[in-house]
Amino acid sequence: MENQVLLKNPLFSGIKETKLPAVLEFLSASEHDFIKGESVFHSGTVTNQIGIVLEGRVQIESNDFWGNKTILDSLGKGKVFAETYVLTKVPLMVDVVATQDSKILLLQIDNLGLGKNSFSQIITKNILGISMKKNLHLSQRIFHTSSKTIRGRLLSYLSSQVPAKAPAAEFDIPFDRQQLADYLEVDRSALSAELSKMKADGLIDYWKNHFKLLSGVEN
């Protein structure tokens, strides 16, 4: 793993470069490879590990008894996951699944509360900050799924994906059609049909997972 990359991660904010190797050793840092479709963490288990995506992408999803899937988030390179569960020590209510062949850095945080060193408080504070921001991010999904129409949900989600200060409202989303349907809690066929209508109405243009928002006026 490259220390310069990790130093830019919010989990290690405030940690000096010279201290990072000691921090990683203290947290028993270990790299793990996961193939596409493989679970990193399983719902119902208790974990003492935080994950950081070094390569690839993972998906946070909830699966009910009947196999219905709800996608809560998709996390790419540099993103942290499971931070809330290691703080609360409650069983995971979600599955974390690799959606691409991925390399994950796992960190054990058992000793953070013991205050044995100068960086325990820093890492704990960073975990709390990440967790708070993550909760705010996940709350966006409530807004995206609050509309009673598929178009309303799509407009809400796509609008939120426009990069800040971007010269054009053009971007890639981390979902394929089925994943987007699961995330927005709608039928895939109905979602695809609505995307086609929105394109015909001049609201959007797209190719696979690449989207561009247009200035068309909805009737």
C-alpha positions in Angstrom: 0.0 0.0 0.0 1.2 3.5 -0.7 1.5 5.7 2.4 1.0 8.9 0.5 -2.4 7.7 -0.7 -3.4 6.7 2.8 -2.3 10.0 4.3 -4.9 11.7 2.0 -7.7 9.5 3.5 -9.9 11.2 6.1 -9.3 8.3 8.5 -5.7 9.4 8.8 -6.3 13.1 8.9 -3.9 14.7 11.4 -1.5 11.7 11.3 2.1 12.6 10.4 3.8 10.7 7.7 6.5 9.5 10.0 3.8 8.1 12.4 1.7 6.3 9.7 3.7 3.0 9.7 3.2 2.8 13.5 -0.5 3.5 13.2 -1.0 0.8 10.6 0.9 -1.7 12.7 -1.2 -0.7 15.8 -4.4 -1.2 13.8 -3.1 -4.6 12.4 -3.6 -3.3 8.8 -3.9 -6.0 6.2 -4.7 -6.0 2.5 -7.3 -8.5 1.1 -8.4 -9.2 -2.5 -12.1 -9.8 -3.2 -13.4 -11.0 -6.5 -16.6 -9.5 -8.1 -19.6 -10.7 -6.2 -17.7 -11.7 -3.0 -18.9 -10.4 0.4 -16.5 -8.4 2.5 -18.8 -8.3 5.5 -22.0 -10.2 6.1 -25.3 -8.9 7.6 -25.8 -10.2 11.1 -22.1 -10.4 12.1 -20.3 -8.2 14.5 -17.0 -6.7 13.2 -14.1 -5.0 14.8 -12.7 -3.9 11.5 -13.0 -0.9 9.3 -12.5 -1.2 5.6 -10.9 1.1 3.1 -11.3 0.5 -0.7 -7.8 0.6 -2.2 -8.9 -0.6 -5.6 -12.3 -1.5 -7.2 -15.7 -0.8 -5.7 -18.0 -2.2 -3.0 -21.7 -2.0 -2.6 -23.6 -1.5 0.7 -26.9 -3.5 0.3 -29.7 -4.9 2.4 -31.3 -8.2 1.5 -34.6 -9.3 3.1 -35.8 -12.9 3.8 -37.4 -13.2 0.3 -34.2 -12.1 -1.5 -35.3 -8.5 -2.3 -32.3 -6.3 -2.5 -32.0 -2.6 -1.5 -28.8 -0.8 -2.5 -27.9 1.8 0.0 -24.6 3.0 -1.4 -21.7 2.3 -3.8 -18.2 3.1 -2.6 -15.1 3.5 -4.8 -11.4 4.0 -4.2 -10.5 5.7 -0.9 -13.9 5.2 0.7 -14.3 4.0 4.2 -16.9 1.5 5.4 -18.3 -0.3 8.5 -17.1 2.6 10.7 -20.5 3.0 12.4 -20.7 -0.7 13.3 -17.2 -0.8 14.9 -18.2 2.1 17.1 -21.5 0.7 18.2 -20.5 -3.0 18.3 -24.0 -4.0 17.0 -24.4 -6.7 14.3 -24.3 -5.4 10.7 -27.7 -4.8 9.2 -26.2 -4.7 5.7 -23.9 -6.7 3.4 -20.8 -5.2 1.9 -20.2 -6.8 -1.5 -17.5 -6.2 -4.1 -19.1 -5.1 -7.4 -15.6 -5.3 -9.1 -12.5 -7.2 -8.4 -11.3 -5.2 -5.4 -8.4 -4.7 -3.0 -9.5 -3.8 0.6 -7.5 -2.6 3.5 -8.9 -3.9 6.8 -8.0 -2.2 10.1 -8.7 -3.6 13.6 -9.7 -0.9 16.0 -10.0 -2.8 19.3 -7.2 -0.8 21.0 -8.4 2.7 20.1 -10.4 3.2 23.3 -7.5 2.2 25.5 -5.5 5.4 24.9 -2.2 3.6 24.7 -0.7 6.1 22.3 -0.8 9.6 20.9 -2.9 8.8 17.8 -5.8 6.8 19.3 -7.8 9.9 19.9 -7.1 11.3 16.5 -8.3 8.1 14.7 -11.3 7.9 17.0 -12.3 11.5 16.2 -11.8 10.8 12.5 -14.0 7.7 12.6 -16.7 9.8 14.3 -16.4 12.5 11.6 -16.6 10.0 8.8 -19.6 8.3 10.4 -21.5 11.6 10.7 -20.8 12.6 7.1 -21.8 9.1 5.9 -25.1 9.4 7.7 -25.8 12.7 6.0 -24.9 11.1 2.7 -27.1 8.1 3.2 -30.0 10.4 4.2 -29.9 11.7 0.7 -31.4 8.4 -0.4 -34.5 9.2 1.6 -35.0 12.3 -0.5 -34.4 10.3 -3.7 -37.0 7.7 -2.9 -39.6 10.0 -1.4 -41.2 10.8 -4.7 -44.1 8.7 -5.7 -43.0 8.7 -9.4 -40.0 7.1 -11.0 -39.3 10.3 -12.8 -39.2 12.2 -9.6 -36.8 9.7 -8.1 -34.5 9.8 -11.1 -34.5 13.6 -11.2 -33.6 13.8 -7.6 -30.8 11.3 -7.8 -29.3 12.5 -11.1 -29.4 16.1 -9.9 -27.4 15.1 -6.8 -24.7 13.5 -9.0 -23.7 16.7 -10.8 -20.1 17.5 -9.8 -19.6 20.7 -7.8 -18.3 23.6 -10.0 -18.4 21.4 -13.1 -18.6 23.3 -16.4 -21.3 20.9 -17.6 -23.8 18.6 -15.9 -22.2 15.5 -17.2 -21.0 12.6 -15.1 -20.9 8.8 -14.6 -22.9 7.0 -12.0 -21.7 3.9 -10.1 -24.7 1.8 -10.9 -25.9 -0.3 -13.8 -29.6 -0.3 -14.6 -30.5 -3.1 -12.1 -28.4 -1.5 -9.4 -30.0 1.9 -10.0 -33.5 0.3 -9.9 -32.6 -1.4 -6.6 -31.2 1.9 -5.2 -34.3 3.8 -6.1 -36.6 0.9 -5.2 -38.3 0.7 -8.5 -38.8 -1.9 -11.2 -35.9 -2.1 -13.7 -38.1 -2.3 -16.8 -40.2 0.7 -15.6 -37.0 2.6 -14.8 -35.5 1.9 -18.3 -38.8 3.0 -19.9 -38.8 6.3 -17.9 -35.2 7.0 -18.8 -36.1 6.7 -22.5 -39.1 9.1 -22.0 -36.9 11.6 -20.2 -34.4 11.5 -23.0 -37.2 12.0 -25.6 -38.4 14.9 -23.5 -35.0 16.6 -23.7 -34.3 16.3 -20.0 -31.3 14.0 -20.2 -29.0 12.2 -22.5 -27.1 9.0 -21.6 -25.0 6.1 -22.7 -24.9 3.2 -20.3 -23.9 4.8 -16.9 -22.8 8.1 -18.4 -25.4 10.9 -18.0 -25.8 14.5 -19.1 -28.5 16.7 -17.8 -30.1 19.0 -20.3 -32.1 22.2 -20.0 -35.3 20.8 -21.4 -38.4 22.0 -19.7 -40.7 19.2 -18.3 -44.3 19.4 -19.5 
